[in-house]
């Protein structure tokens, strides 16, 4: 992840730097069976 917009930061309650450092797998539960329907 290269950046995160302010709405994503508010939604996830994380800073942009935190979101960037943990990456997609740090903010999305890839084991959630509902994930394909949300993408």
PyMOL Python script that loads the backbone (N, CA, C, O; Angstrom):
from pymol import cmd

cmd.read_pdbstr("""\
ATOM      1  N   UNK A   1       0.846  -1.157   0.000  1.00  0.00           N
ATOM      2  CA  UNK A   1       0.000   0.000   0.000  1.00  0.00           C
ATOM      3  C   UNK A   1       0.899   1.229   0.000  1.00  0.00           C
ATOM      4  O   UNK A   1       1.865   1.313   0.758  1.00  0.00           O
ATOM      5  N   UNK A   2       0.565   2.169  -0.856  1.00  0.00           N
ATOM      6  CA  UNK A   2       1.391   3.367  -0.989  1.00  0.00           C
ATOM      7  C   UNK A   2       0.843   4.564  -0.235  1.00  0.00           C
ATOM      8  O   UNK A   2       1.600   5.442   0.179  1.00  0.00           O
ATOM      9  N   UNK A   3      -0.478   4.603  -0.053  1.00  0.00           N
ATOM     10  CA  UNK A   3      -1.095   5.713   0.672  1.00  0.00           C
ATOM     11  C   UNK A   3      -2.469   5.285   1.154  1.00  0.00           C
ATOM     12  O   UNK A   3      -2.995   4.249   0.746  1.00  0.00           O
ATOM     13  N   UNK A   4      -3.040   6.099   2.028  1.00  0.00           N
ATOM     14  CA  UNK A   4      -4.394   5.870   2.528  1.00  0.00           C
ATOM     15  C   UNK A   4      -5.081   7.223   2.614  1.00  0.00           C
ATOM     16  O   UNK A   4      -4.504   8.191   3.110  1.00  0.00           O
ATOM     17  N   UNK A   5      -6.302   7.286   2.133  1.00  0.00           N
ATOM     18  CA  UNK A   5      -6.991   8.571   2.172  1.00  0.00           C
ATOM     19  C   UNK A   5      -7.557   8.832   3.572  1.00  0.00           C
ATOM     20  O   UNK A   5      -7.684   7.897   4.363  1.00  0.00           O
ATOM     21  N   UNK A   6      -7.894  10.073   3.886  1.00  0.00           N
ATOM     22  CA  UNK A   6      -8.380  10.428   5.221  1.00  0.00           C
ATOM     23  C   UNK A   6      -9.624   9.639   5.645  1.00  0.00           C
ATOM     24  O   UNK A   6      -9.768   9.312   6.823  1.00  0.00           O
ATOM     25  N   UNK A   7     -10.512   9.332   4.715  1.00  0.00           N
ATOM     26  CA  UNK A   7     -11.716   8.568   5.065  1.00  0.00           C
ATOM     27  C   UNK A   7     -11.340   7.157   5.512  1.00  0.00           C
ATOM     28  O   UNK A   7     -11.923   6.635   6.463  1.00  0.00           O
ATOM     29  N   UNK A   8     -10.383   6.542   4.842  1.00  0.00           N
ATOM     30  CA  UNK A   8      -9.931   5.205   5.235  1.00  0.00           C
ATOM     31  C   UNK A   8      -9.297   5.243   6.623  1.00  0.00           C
ATOM     32  O   UNK A   8      -9.515   4.343   7.434  1.00  0.00           O
ATOM     33  N   UNK A   9      -8.526   6.268   6.890  1.00  0.00           N
ATOM     34  CA  UNK A   9      -7.896   6.408   8.206  1.00  0.00           C
ATOM     35  C   UNK A   9      -8.948   6.523   9.305  1.00  0.00           C
ATOM     36  O   UNK A   9      -8.822   5.899  10.358  1.00  0.00           O
ATOM     37  N   UNK A  10      -9.972   7.313   9.062  1.00  0.00           N
ATOM     38  CA  UNK A  10     -11.050   7.456  10.056  1.00  0.00           C
ATOM     39  C   UNK A  10     -11.807   6.144  10.216  1.00  0.00           C
ATOM     40  O   UNK A  10     -12.093   5.727  11.338  1.00  0.00           O
ATOM     41  N   UNK A  11     -12.132   5.498   9.114  1.00  0.00           N
ATOM     42  CA  UNK A  11     -12.888   4.248   9.150  1.00  0.00           C
ATOM     43  C   UNK A  11     -12.131   3.168   9.915  1.00  0.00           C
ATOM     44  O   UNK A  11     -12.716   2.443  10.719  1.00  0.00           O
ATOM     45  N   UNK A  12     -10.846   3.068   9.664  1.00  0.00           N
ATOM     46  CA  UNK A  12     -10.023   2.037  10.298  1.00  0.00           C
ATOM     47  C   UNK A  12      -9.440   2.475  11.635  1.00  0.00           C
ATOM     48  O   UNK A  12      -8.821   1.681  12.343  1.00  0.00           O
ATOM     49  N   UNK A  13      -9.645   3.757  11.977  1.00  0.00           N
ATOM     50  CA  UNK A  13      -9.117   4.335  13.218  1.00  0.00           C
ATOM     51  C   UNK A  13      -7.613   4.115  13.323  1.00  0.00           C
ATOM     52  O   UNK A  13      -7.099   3.706  14.364  1.00  0.00           O
ATOM     53  N   UNK A  14      -6.916   4.397  12.216  1.00  0.00           N
ATOM     54  CA  UNK A  14      -5.462   4.265  12.154  1.00  0.00           C
ATOM     55  C   UNK A  14      -4.890   5.449  11.396  1.00  0.00           C
ATOM     56  O   UNK A  14      -5.583   6.091  10.606  1.00  0.00           O
ATOM     57  N   UNK A  15      -3.635   5.725  11.642  1.00  0.00           N
ATOM     58  CA  UNK A  15      -2.971   6.791  10.889  1.00  0.00           C
ATOM     59  C   UNK A  15      -2.587   6.265   9.509  1.00  0.00           C
ATOM     60  O   UNK A  15      -2.526   5.056   9.286  1.00  0.00           O
ATOM     61  N   UNK A  16      -2.330   7.187   8.595  1.00  0.00           N
ATOM     62  CA  UNK A  16      -1.907   6.776   7.254  1.00  0.00           C
ATOM     63  C   UNK A  16      -0.603   5.983   7.331  1.00  0.00           C
ATOM     64  O   UNK A  16      -0.453   4.970   6.646  1.00  0.00           O
ATOM     65  N   UNK A  17       0.331   6.432   8.152  1.00  0.00           N
ATOM     66  CA  UNK A  17       1.607   5.721   8.284  1.00  0.00           C
ATOM     67  C   UNK A  17       1.397   4.297   8.796  1.00  0.00           C
ATOM     68  O   UNK A  17       2.062   3.368   8.338  1.00  0.00           O
ATOM     69  N   UNK A  18       0.479   4.125   9.742  1.00  0.00           N
ATOM     70  CA  UNK A  18       0.199   2.797  10.285  1.00  0.00           C
ATOM     71  C   UNK A  18      -0.402   1.893   9.207  1.00  0.00           C
ATOM     72  O   UNK A  18       0.008   0.741   9.065  1.00  0.00           O
ATOM     73  N   UNK A  19      -1.357   2.403   8.459  1.00  0.00           N
ATOM     74  CA  UNK A  19      -1.985   1.616   7.397  1.00  0.00           C
ATOM     75  C   UNK A  19      -0.944   1.200   6.362  1.00  0.00           C
ATOM     76  O   UNK A  19      -0.931   0.051   5.919  1.00  0.00           O
ATOM     77  N   UNK A  20      -0.083   2.118   5.982  1.00  0.00           N
ATOM     78  CA  UNK A  20       0.959   1.813   5.002  1.00  0.00           C
ATOM     79  C   UNK A  20       1.915   0.755   5.553  1.00  0.00           C
ATOM     80  O   UNK A  20       2.309  -0.161   4.831  1.00  0.00           O
ATOM     81  N   UNK A  21       2.287   0.876   6.816  1.00  0.00           N
ATOM     82  CA  UNK A  21       3.274  -0.054   7.379  1.00  0.00           C
ATOM     83  C   UNK A  21       2.730  -1.471   7.539  1.00  0.00           C
ATOM     84  O   UNK A  21       3.478  -2.432   7.363  1.00  0.00           O
ATOM     85  N   UNK A  22       1.442  -1.625   7.868  1.00  0.00           N
ATOM     86  CA  UNK A  22       0.895  -2.977   8.043  1.00  0.00           C
ATOM     87  C   UNK A  22       0.436  -3.586   6.727  1.00  0.00           C
ATOM     88  O   UNK A  22       0.298  -4.804   6.623  1.00  0.00           O
ATOM     89  N   UNK A  23       0.199  -2.755   5.727  1.00  0.00           N
ATOM     90  CA  UNK A  23      -0.215  -3.264   4.420  1.00  0.00           C
ATOM     91  C   UNK A  23      -1.642  -3.789   4.404  1.00  0.00           C
ATOM     92  O   UNK A  23      -2.357  -3.745   5.405  1.00  0.00           O
ATOM     93  N   UNK A  24      -2.033  -4.282   3.243  1.00  0.00           N
ATOM     94  CA  UNK A  24      -3.408  -4.753   3.052  1.00  0.00           C
ATOM     95  C   UNK A  24      -3.778  -5.857   4.033  1.00  0.00           C
ATOM     96  O   UNK A  24      -4.866  -5.834   4.609  1.00  0.00           O
ATOM     97  N   UNK A  25      -2.892  -6.815   4.227  1.00  0.00           N
ATOM     98  CA  UNK A  25      -3.214  -7.929   5.115  1.00  0.00           C
ATOM     99  C   UNK A  25      -3.295  -7.510   6.577  1.00  0.00           C
ATOM    100  O   UNK A  25      -3.828  -8.247   7.407  1.00  0.00           O
ATOM    101  N   UNK A  26      -2.776  -6.347   6.889  1.00  0.00           N
ATOM    102  CA  UNK A  26      -2.878  -5.842   8.251  1.00  0.00           C
ATOM    103  C   UNK A  26      -4.195  -5.154   8.552  1.00  0.00           C
ATOM    104  O   UNK A  26      -4.543  -4.949   9.715  1.00  0.00           O
ATOM    105  N   UNK A  27      -4.931  -4.797   7.506  1.00  0.00           N
ATOM    106  CA  UNK A  27      -6.208  -4.115   7.719  1.00  0.00           C
ATOM    107  C   UNK A  27      -7.402  -4.912   7.199  1.00  0.00           C
ATOM    108  O   UNK A  27      -8.550  -4.566   7.476  1.00  0.00           O
ATOM    109  N   UNK A  28      -7.132  -5.978   6.447  1.00  0.00           N
ATOM    110  CA  UNK A  28      -8.210  -6.811   5.907  1.00  0.00           C
ATOM    111  C   UNK A  28      -8.001  -8.239   6.383  1.00  0.00           C
ATOM    112  O   UNK A  28      -6.904  -8.784   6.264  1.00  0.00           O
ATOM    113  N   UNK A  29      -9.042  -8.840   6.916  1.00  0.00           N
ATOM    114  CA  UNK A  29      -8.982 -10.237   7.330  1.00  0.00           C
ATOM    115  C   UNK A  29      -9.203 -11.106   6.096  1.00  0.00           C
ATOM    116  O   UNK A  29     -10.337 -11.289   5.652  1.00  0.00           O
ATOM    117  N   UNK A  30      -8.122 -11.637   5.551  1.00  0.00           N
ATOM    118  CA  UNK A  30      -8.223 -12.433   4.323  1.00  0.00           C
ATOM    119  C   UNK A  30      -8.897 -13.781   4.550  1.00  0.00           C
ATOM    120  O   UNK A  30      -9.213 -14.481   3.587  1.00  0.00           O
ATOM    121  N   UNK A  31      -9.121 -14.155   5.804  1.00  0.00           N
ATOM    122  CA  UNK A  31      -9.808 -15.409   6.123  1.00  0.00           C
ATOM    123  C   UNK A  31     -11.327 -15.230   6.200  1.00  0.00           C
ATOM    124  O   UNK A  31     -12.059 -16.214   6.301  1.00  0.00           O
ATOM    125  N   UNK A  32     -11.797 -14.004   6.155  1.00  0.00           N
ATOM    126  CA  UNK A  32     -13.233 -13.724   6.249  1.00  0.00           C
ATOM    127  C   UNK A  32     -13.930 -14.232   4.988  1.00  0.00           C
ATOM    128  O   UNK A  32     -13.606 -13.781   3.889  1.00  0.00           O
ATOM    129  N   UNK A  33     -14.877 -15.158   5.122  1.00  0.00           N
ATOM    130  CA  UNK A  33     -15.552 -15.710   3.948  1.00  0.00           C
ATOM    131  C   UNK A  33     -16.385 -14.675   3.188  1.00  0.00           C
ATOM    132  O   UNK A  33     -16.761 -14.918   2.041  1.00  0.00           O
ATOM    133  N   UNK A  34     -16.674 -13.543   3.796  1.00  0.00           N
ATOM    134  CA  UNK A  34     -17.446 -12.491   3.119  1.00  0.00           C
ATOM    135  C   UNK A  34     -16.585 -11.618   2.222  1.00  0.00           C
ATOM    136  O   UNK A  34     -17.113 -10.821   1.447  1.00  0.00           O
ATOM    137  N   UNK A  35     -15.270 -11.755   2.316  1.00  0.00           N
ATOM    138  CA  UNK A  35     -14.352 -10.885   1.584  1.00  0.00           C
ATOM    139  C   UNK A  35     -14.590 -10.862   0.074  1.00  0.00           C
ATOM    140  O   UNK A  35     -14.655  -9.772  -0.493  1.00  0.00           O
ATOM    141  N   UNK A  36     -14.723 -11.992  -0.603  1.00  0.00           N
ATOM    142  CA  UNK A  36     -14.936 -11.927  -2.061  1.00  0.00           C
ATOM    143  C   UNK A  36     -16.152 -11.092  -2.456  1.00  0.00           C
ATOM    144  O   UNK A  36     -16.127 -10.412  -3.482  1.00  0.00           O
ATOM    145  N   UNK A  37     -17.192 -11.137  -1.672  1.00  0.00           N
ATOM    146  CA  UNK A  37     -18.388 -10.356  -1.965  1.00  0.00           C
ATOM    147  C   UNK A  37     -18.212  -8.869  -1.718  1.00  0.00           C
ATOM    148  O   UNK A  37     -18.959  -8.052  -2.257  1.00  0.00           O
ATOM    149  N   UNK A  38     -17.226  -8.518  -0.905  1.00  0.00           N
ATOM    150  CA  UNK A  38     -16.984  -7.112  -0.593  1.00  0.00           C
ATOM    151  C   UNK A  38     -16.037  -6.449  -1.582  1.00  0.00           C
ATOM    152  O   UNK A  38     -15.960  -5.222  -1.644  1.00  0.00           O
ATOM    153  N   UNK A  39     -15.323  -7.246  -2.350  1.00  0.00           N
ATOM    154  CA  UNK A  39     -14.347  -6.679  -3.287  1.00  0.00           C
ATOM    155  C   UNK A  39     -14.966  -6.314  -4.602  1.00  0.00           C
ATOM    156  O   UNK A  39     -14.275  -5.825  -5.495  1.00  0.00           O
TER     157      UNK A  39
END
""", "prot")
cmd.dss("prot")
cmd.show_as("cartoon", "prot")
cmd.util.cbc("prot")
cmd.orient("prot")
